[in-house]
Amino acid sequence: MQARQFGANGPSVPVIGQGSWNIELSDRAGAVAALRRGLDLGLRHLDTAEMYGSGRSEEIVGEAIAGRRDEVFLVSKVLPSNASRAGTRRACEESLRRLRTDRLDCFLLHWRGSYALEETLAAFEDLKREGKLLSWGVSNFDVDDLDEALAIAGEGIIACNQVLYHLGERAIEHMVIPWCERHGVAVTAYSPFGQDDFPLAASAGGRVLADVAIAHGATPRQVALAFLTLQSPVFAIPKAAKAQHVEDNAGALRLRLSDSDVARIDAAFPRGPKPRSLPML
């Protein structure tokens, strides 16, 4: 199973985890069963947020990890509108209540907002000292935001930056991934299959994925996950609300792409020019 250190000082975490954006729109029992099946298969990085379903996603994750909390690397996020020093604390405590736990392995600022970054990060450090967080990070931060956070926190403190990354959107490869690699910050790829736009089987890129998948006895989505997690700081958190989808995602942990596979995929899905701003959903 492929695993790597999560940030400069974090534990070893499998490179494929489980997201939960919109999971509350699925059958709840099926979603809980899917998350538990993922844990059985080693997908123990579970990501959620107070924003997802106005807390309902956290409640589903909390039900799924009941009795198994120590197996899980659990991540949630605070909305920027709640990210004052006092508001961050309230948001964290509410997330802990919904998740039925006393701690988060990592807590993220969901994106930049109007509150000063110093205020949010001070709250993170308060919560960390109290044991309610084991680490903290950010989400949807470009390099200028990361530079600002680093100047406030210092080296080795920011655990991760969670950003949009899939075959059709490789903008973070220009500057964000190299920055994170230099500073020991994990990169967590959200929506690694895109937003309902995974390459069609009949498309040129879809045919490349299919060819590589057949050569390895794998699936195109497993090939995509294996490609996206090649670089040393990168983890991916695909959402799956059905057990068979979780099982497919977990298969990517065993897949090793050859240099020629990587070259073919890279050519089929070029990263394109550096964008003016960081893409996000």
ChimeraX attribute file (.defattr): number of C-alpha atoms within 10 A of each C-alpha:
attribute: neighborCount
match mode: 1-to-1
recipient: residues
	/A:1	14
	/A:2	16
	/A:3	14
	/A:4	17
	/A:5	17
	/A:6	23
	/A:7	26
	/A:8	18
	/A:9	14
	/A:10	20
	/A:11	13
	/A:12	13
	/A:13	20
	/A:14	21
	/A:15	29
	/A:16	29
	/A:17	27
	/A:18	25
	/A:19	25
	/A:20	23
	/A:21	20
	/A:22	16
	/A:23	24
	/A:24	20
	/A:25	12
	/A:26	13
	/A:27	12
	/A:28	15
	/A:29	13
	/A:30	14
	/A:31	23
	/A:32	23
	/A:33	17
	/A:34	23
	/A:35	29
	/A:36	22
	/A:37	19
	/A:38	25
	/A:39	22
	/A:40	13
	/A:41	16
	/A:42	20
	/A:43	26
	/A:44	24
	/A:45	23
	/A:46	24
	/A:47	25
	/A:48	26
	/A:49	25
	/A:50	21
	/A:51	17
	/A:52	17
	/A:53	16
	/A:54	11
	/A:55	17
	/A:56	20
	/A:57	27
	/A:58	30
	/A:59	21
	/A:60	21
	/A:61	25
	/A:62	22
	/A:63	20
	/A:64	21
	/A:65	22
	/A:66	13
	/A:67	9
	/A:68	12
	/A:69	17
	/A:70	10
	/A:71	14
	/A:72	17
	/A:73	20
	/A:74	24
	/A:75	22
	/A:76	25
	/A:77	27
	/A:78	25
	/A:79	19
	/A:80	18
	/A:81	14
	/A:82	19
	/A:83	28
	/A:84	23
	/A:85	19
	/A:86	12
	/A:87	18
	/A:88	26
	/A:89	20
	/A:90	15
	/A:91	20
	/A:92	25
	/A:93	17
	/A:94	15
	/A:95	26
	/A:96	20
	/A:97	15
	/A:98	19
	/A:99	27
	/A:100	17
	/A:101	16
	/A:102	13
	/A:103	23
	/A:104	24
	/A:105	20
	/A:106	24
	/A:107	31
	/A:108	25
	/A:109	27
	/A:110	24
	/A:111	19
	/A:112	17
	/A:113	14
	/A:114	10
	/A:115	14
	/A:116	12
	/A:117	20
	/A:118	16
	/A:119	15
	/A:120	23
	/A:121	24
	/A:122	16
	/A:123	20
	/A:124	27
	/A:125	18
	/A:126	15
	/A:127	22
	/A:128	19
	/A:129	12
	/A:130	11
	/A:131	14
	/A:132	22
	/A:133	22
	/A:134	19
	/A:135	24
	/A:136	24
	/A:137	24
	/A:138	25
	/A:139	24
	/A:140	20
	/A:141	22
	/A:142	18
	/A:143	17
	/A:144	10
	/A:145	15
	/A:146	21
	/A:147	14
	/A:148	13
	/A:149	20
	/A:150	15
	/A:151	11
	/A:152	14
	/A:153	15
	/A:154	12
	/A:155	13
	/A:156	14
	/A:157	21
	/A:158	26
	/A:159	25
	/A:160	27
	/A:161	26
	/A:162	24
	/A:163	27
	/A:164	22
	/A:165	24
	/A:166	24
	/A:167	22
	/A:168	18
	/A:169	18
	/A:170	19
	/A:171	23
	/A:172	23
	/A:173	15
	/A:174	14
	/A:175	12
	/A:176	19
	/A:177	23
	/A:178	16
	/A:179	17
	/A:180	22
	/A:181	17
	/A:182	9
	/A:183	19
	/A:184	22
	/A:185	28
	/A:186	25
	/A:187	29
	/A:188	25
	/A:189	26
	/A:190	25
	/A:191	20
	/A:192	25
	/A:193	23
	/A:194	17
	/A:195	9
	/A:196	7
	/A:197	8
	/A:198	17
	/A:199	21
	/A:200	11
	/A:201	13
	/A:202	10
	/A:203	10
	/A:204	13
	/A:205	21
	/A:206	17
	/A:207	16
	/A:208	22
	/A:209	25
	/A:210	19
	/A:211	18
	/A:212	22
	/A:213	20
	/A:214	13
	/A:215	10
	/A:216	14
	/A:217	9
	/A:218	19
	/A:219	19
	/A:220	22
	/A:221	21
	/A:222	20
	/A:223	27
	/A:224	22
	/A:225	27
	/A:226	25
	/A:227	20
	/A:228	20
	/A:229	21
	/A:230	14
	/A:231	14
	/A:232	16
	/A:233	23
	/A:234	25
	/A:235	29
	/A:236	29
	/A:237	24
	/A:238	23
	/A:239	24
	/A:240	23
	/A:241	24
	/A:242	20
	/A:243	18
	/A:244	13
	/A:245	15
	/A:246	23
	/A:247	17
	/A:248	16
	/A:249	28
	/A:250	26
	/A:251	19
	/A:252	24
	/A:253	22
	/A:254	12
	/A:255	19
	/A:256	14
	/A:257	16
	/A:258	11
	/A:259	8
	/A:260	10
	/A:261	18
	/A:262	16
	/A:263	11
	/A:264	16
	/A:265	19
	/A:266	14
	/A:267	11
	/A:268	17
	/A:269	18
	/A:270	13
	/A:271	17
	/A:272	12
	/A:273	9
	/A:274	13
	/A:275	11
	/A:276	7
	/A:277	8
	/A:278	15
	/A:279	16
	/A:280	14
	/A:281	9
